[in-house]
Amino acid sequence: MLTMKYVGLKLGLSIHDHTELETAPVAEPEYVALGPVYPTASRR
């Protein structure tokens, strides 16, 4: 992870549930993308 930051790459996370959201800060991401947290009617 430090190598990525050293060369200027950004780390992002895609979050899909509450557990991932709560643990995201451990990875120290530059950004977090929020996906559907609750089930959608169109995806089965």
Secondary structure as UniProt FT lines:
FT   HELIX           2..6
FT   TURN            7..8
FT   STRAND          12..15
FT   HELIX           18..23
FT   HELIX           24..27
FT   STRAND          31..34
FT   TURN            41..42
//
